[in-house]
Amino acid sequence: MQFLGFINSLDKRTSWSFFGFLLAIIFGCTSLYTEFFKDQSPRLGLEVLSNEPVLDVREKLADLEVFYQSQDIAKSGKTISVLIVRVANRGSADILNNYYDSKVPLGIRVGVGTIVKADVSDASIDYLRKVAVAIKNETSVTLAPVILEKNEWYVVKIIVLHSIENTPLVSSEGKIAGQREISVSFPNEEISKNSLLYNVFSGSVLTQIIRVLFYFLAGVFLLFFILILPSEIINSYQKSRRKKQVARFKEKSKYPISQFDEFIFSAYVRRGLKEVKMLISMAQSEDYLRKFSDVWYGGWFTDETRDSLPMSESERELSSRRHNLKPREVMIFDEMRSNSFIEQKNGIWEAVPDRLNVATSFLKYIEIADGG
């Protein structure tokens, strides 16, 4: 796989692992985001959870009477609605008492109707249940300047008397240090109205950049744990098994084992039996080795006379291209040559008999042991 090859090449070029490289990217990006981009301000907002009438009678019924303060609201074309408003800090900083402007108190303004009652009905913590206070007048509710830490909230229930033809409108009042305005949102309506694509791609350009970066890194980690990690575990098990087979062969081999034979054993441990077969096949192929004889010595020789001077690197590269040798073939040839698996005699490369005997014997032993 190209991706695995990229990881291996990255590991070879650096002194630290690819996994460590990813961690460095993650922590580096997190530090940059926290230092330069992350919003460190509070974000107090009013979240209108419900705005529903308690009584909704569109037709006048002669026998229906609904009284409030001695007034028949049904016959006068009025109704009562209950507003449920959550006051929440959705920012990344806490809101302290001195963040509130005492000259412009925090409040909830109702644009249509008269406020009959207002109180705090719920809160995220006991502290807010005790100290959060809602003081009403006819058209607004003043809220106490309480400490609101990140993601803390309290709920204000407001009962409004208004015309049956209108719906109460909610707006905010007051000023909080660190934010330009106090927003009013409708979470339940926004969830139902927003499409899937909107939810996926909503947000600022910075949000999209961070989202793409996060998804990419998450995908890399997921790929690592699902594909690469199991593959590495299997590969490690196979290498351990192959090492044991090599050790058993050395004990039983009828041929003397030298340090140069470790080339074949290492190739088997790293890449398996196919690698051993390929090395033996290449070492036994006269046509294949003759190509490298031409590459190394230019092919300027006869049975009687040969050029003993090796070619330069540039000449060798040009000759390799002329003989259509692939980079992997050149690499394998270099490995066989440097590990004395092949030797040069009279300008021609050929397999070293002792090495070839051990290799072919080892191949037969493994095929029998694996039942092949």
C-alpha positions, 0 to 999 in steps of 0.5 A: 500500500502506498500509504504504508510505504509513506509511513515507512519512508517517514520513519526512516527519514526521521528519528521519531515514529510516525505516531509521535509525528502525528501527536506533535501535529495535534498538540502543536495545532491545539497550542496554536488554537488555544493561544491565537484563535480560541475565543476566551470570552464569556457568551451569555445568552437567552434560550427560548425553550417554549412560548406556548399559550395556556388557553387557545380558544379561537371561537367565542363560546357563550358558556365559556368564562375564563377570569383573571383578576375579575376579567373574562379574558376569553370574551375580551380576546386575550389569552395566557402564554407561558415562556420558558427562557434559559439563561446560559453561559455558552462561552469559554470564560466564567461570568463574575458579579463585576462583569454586569453593568449595574446601570443597565441590569440584565433582563428579559423584555417581553414585547407583547402583553403584560407579565403576570408572574416570573420566577426561576424554575430550574438551574444547573447547580444548587448555587443558582437555585438559591441566588438566581432571582427574577423580578418582574414589572409589566413588560420585563424581568430583571435578573440578579447578577449571579456568577455563571461559570462555563455551561452553567444555566438557570431557567426563568418561567414567565406567565404573560397575558396578551391578545390572542392574535399576537405572540409574546416577543422576547428580547434581551436587556443589559450589558456583560463585559467581554461580549458585544450583545446578549443573544436570543436563540430558539434551540428547539426551532433551530434543531428542527429547521436546520438541514443535515448539510447546514449542521455539517458545514455551518460555522466560520472559515476558521471553524471549517479549517479546524473541523477539516484538520480534526477530521483528517487527524481523526481519520488517520488515527482511525486508519492506524488503529483499524488497518495498520495496527492489526497488520503490524501485530500480524507482521510481528507474529509472523516475524517471530514465527519465522525466526523460530523456523530459522533457528530450527533449520540451523540446528538441522542443516547438513551444510555449514552455516556462515555469517553470509547466510544471514542474508537469506535468513534475514530476507525470509524473516522480513518478507517471507518465503516469496523473497527467498524464492525470488533471490534464488531465482535471480541468482540462478538466472544467467540472463539476469546476472549478465545484465548487471555484468554489462551495467558494472563493466560496460559490456566491453569484454570478450572471452579473451579480453575484459575491461577491469575498470568499473564504470562511473556512477553516472555511466552505470545509471545510464546503462541501467536504463538501457537494460530496462532495470527497475530500481528494486532490481538494482537494490536487490542486486546490490544486497546480494553483492554486498552480502556475498550471495553472488560474486564476480568472476572474470567480469561476470556475476554468478551465485556463490555455490555455498550460499546457494546450497544453503539457500535452496536447502532452507527453501525446501525445509520451509516448504516442507515445514509449512506443508507446501 
